[in-house]
């Protein structure tokens, strides 16, 4: 049981700390790397508008809805999620591999 409680501590703390986060002011920085957002269209915890609103903060963002998937989209549709990730990485590989890393 200890392993389980350790495994869920991070995700639980994430939700606990959301309320402590600074209020959304609309001045967040733009995420510059290519970004893929995968969203289950039957998510009961987060609204679809949150996914599309997130694109405002992505310079090169792409949003994919998976029909019939819940909040746990990766568990509901692992094959579809993997396929979307593979396609996304392939489409951005050439562009990103030619740019020097800033890390």
C-alpha positions as a Python dict, from the first residue, in 0.01 Angstrom:
ca = {
    (1, 'X'): (0, 0, 0),
    (2, 'X'): (293, 235, 67),
    (3, 'X'): (393, 219, -300),
    (4, 'X'): (44, 324, -405),
    (5, 'X'): (31, 621, -169),
    (6, 'X'): (374, 734, -289),
    (7, 'X'): (264, 701, -651),
    (8, 'X'): (-42, 922, -613),
    (9, 'X'): (115, 1185, -386),
    (10, 'X'): (234, 1404, -677),
    (11, 'X'): (-96, 1414, -865),
    (12, 'X'): (-295, 1474, -545),
    (13, 'X'): (-63, 1759, -442),
    (14, 'X'): (-106, 1910, -788),
    (15, 'X'): (-481, 1942, -735),
    (16, 'X'): (-437, 2061, -376),
    (17, 'X'): (-211, 2343, -492),
    (18, 'X'): (-425, 2466, -780),
    (19, 'X'): (-622, 2684, -540),
    (20, 'X'): (-298, 2842, -416),
    (21, 'X'): (-178, 2930, -765),
    (22, 'X'): (-180, 3292, -870),
    (23, 'X'): (-503, 3399, -1034),
    (24, 'X'): (-517, 3392, -1411),
    (25, 'X'): (-441, 3742, -1530),
    (26, 'X'): (-400, 3682, -1900),
    (27, 'X'): (-32, 3781, -1899),
    (28, 'X'): (119, 3433, -1903),
    (29, 'X'): (419, 3375, -2126),
    (30, 'X'): (383, 3196, -2455),
    (31, 'X'): (508, 2837, -2481),
    (32, 'X'): (736, 2840, -2783),
    (33, 'X'): (813, 2472, -2857),
    (34, 'X'): (560, 2282, -3068),
    (35, 'X'): (291, 2161, -2828),
    (36, 'X'): (34, 1885, -2863),
    (37, 'X'): (-273, 1885, -2638),
    (38, 'X'): (-471, 1560, -2638),
    (39, 'X'): (-815, 1584, -2477),
    (40, 'X'): (-1091, 1332, -2417),
    (41, 'X'): (-1421, 1474, -2540),
    (42, 'X'): (-1600, 1315, -2243),
    (43, 'X'): (-1376, 1462, -1973),
    (44, 'X'): (-1596, 1511, -1666),
    (45, 'X'): (-1337, 1712, -1471),
    (46, 'X'): (-1214, 1974, -1718),
    (47, 'X'): (-1420, 2155, -1981),
    (48, 'X'): (-1336, 2151, -2351),
    (49, 'X'): (-1307, 2529, -2349),
    (50, 'X'): (-1005, 2491, -2121),
    (51, 'X'): (-827, 2293, -2388),
    (52, 'X'): (-897, 2540, -2665),
    (53, 'X'): (-813, 2834, -2435),
    (54, 'X'): (-474, 2675, -2366),
    (55, 'X'): (-384, 2717, -2732),
    (56, 'X'): (-368, 3094, -2678),
    (57, 'X'): (-50, 3032, -2481),
    (58, 'X'): (116, 2812, -2742),
    (59, 'X'): (308, 2965, -3028),
    (60, 'X'): (277, 2641, -3224),
    (61, 'X'): (-2, 2446, -3057),
    (62, 'X'): (-222, 2167, -3185),
    (63, 'X'): (-533, 2033, -3010),
    (64, 'X'): (-668, 1684, -3071),
    (65, 'X'): (-993, 1560, -2918),
    (66, 'X'): (-1039, 1185, -2883),
    (67, 'X'): (-1402, 1088, -2918),
    (68, 'X'): (-1542, 887, -2630),
    (69, 'X'): (-1236, 931, -2407),
    (70, 'X'): (-1262, 1061, -2053),
    (71, 'X'): (-1023, 1268, -1841),
    (72, 'X'): (-801, 960, -1841),
    (73, 'X'): (-759, 972, -2217),
    (74, 'X'): (-425, 786, -2216),
    (75, 'X'): (-581, 493, -2034),
    (76, 'X'): (-904, 501, -2234),
    (77, 'X'): (-744, 513, -2579),
    (78, 'X'): (-371, 427, -2557),
    (79, 'X'): (-340, 326, -2923),
    (80, 'X'): (-497, 652, -3048),
    (81, 'X'): (-290, 862, -2806),
    (82, 'X'): (32, 690, -2912),
    (83, 'X'): (-56, 738, -3278),
    (84, 'X'): (-122, 1110, -3228),
    (85, 'X'): (206, 1151, -3040),
    (86, 'X'): (401, 962, -3308),
    (87, 'X'): (247, 1175, -3585),
    (88, 'X'): (314, 1495, -3394),
    (89, 'X'): (676, 1407, -3322),
    (90, 'X'): (734, 1308, -3684),
    (91, 'X'): (582, 1635, -3807),
    (92, 'X'): (800, 1845, -3579),
    (93, 'X'): (1120, 1637, -3591),
    (94, 'X'): (1278, 1806, -3891),
    (95, 'X'): (1194, 2156, -3773),
    (96, 'X'): (1318, 2106, -3419),
    (97, 'X'): (1625, 1900, -3504),
    (98, 'X'): (1775, 2185, -3707),
    (99, 'X'): (1749, 2438, -3425),
    (100, 'X'): (2022, 2449, -3161),
    (101, 'X'): (1915, 2361, -2809),
    (102, 'X'): (1890, 2640, -2554),
    (103, 'X'): (1929, 2405, -2259),
}
